[in-house]
Amino acid sequence: MDGSPNTRSHVSRRTDSISSLVPCDQTIKWADRIASNEGLGVWHVGNYAWKLYATKTEQQEERVQKLIADYQRADIHGVPMGSPRFQNGSIRQGTGLPYDGVALIVQWFEGTYFNFQTPPRPFGTALERQGISHSRSSTDYMRIKAGCQSAFTVGLRDCQGHVSAGAREPVVFIDIHTSWNPLTGQFGYSQQAADLVDIITAWGTQP
């Protein structure tokens, strides 16, 4: 990126996405960018988060296709992710020439963020700050536990996301990377995902 004030993304239909969107043009400002270790950045657009990826090279395209496949596997196994959609199209920075890109569009998440990075933002702290019920029969608890179990099923790596009490998805995961092994046709083991299951299981101290 060259610091141009606006980035215009023309997003067209793609048939291999989790779900398709109507083609649209979206102008976003570089100054509004939220830094990301993956992709060009994240932007808050209305009720959605847009994460843009360049696919100018074969390597970039392969990386994005692998990401799409991971999201699709996670979706099949019920991992809560905020209704993600992938759209391909073109990205134009300022007056520069457009180039190929993909937008990952998900619902904008509110709530308390958690991760296992350094320093970590503990999952248990997110549960506490959101006042998640300790009752094993409460809707929030059951949905959060189911989400964590789904994350464990797919061997979710670099587990991070948001906890939001009372939301339709009281836990959502972002930056999805499963432990799928194409050689064995199975998901690998994730200690982080196992820790999430242990934490939410221990949280349920009441009927």
Buried (B, 14 or more C-beta within 10 A) or exposed (E): BEEBEEBBBBBEEBEEBBEBBEEEEBEBEBEEBEEEEBBBBBBEBEEBBBBBBBBEEEEBBEBBBEBBBBBBBBBEBBBBBBBBBBBBBBBBBEEEEEEBBBBBBBBEBEBBBBBBEEEEEBBBBBBEEBEBBEBBEBEBBBBBBBBBBBBBBBBBBBBBBBBBBEBEBBBBBBBBBBBBEEEEEEBEEBEBBBBBBEBBEEBBEEE
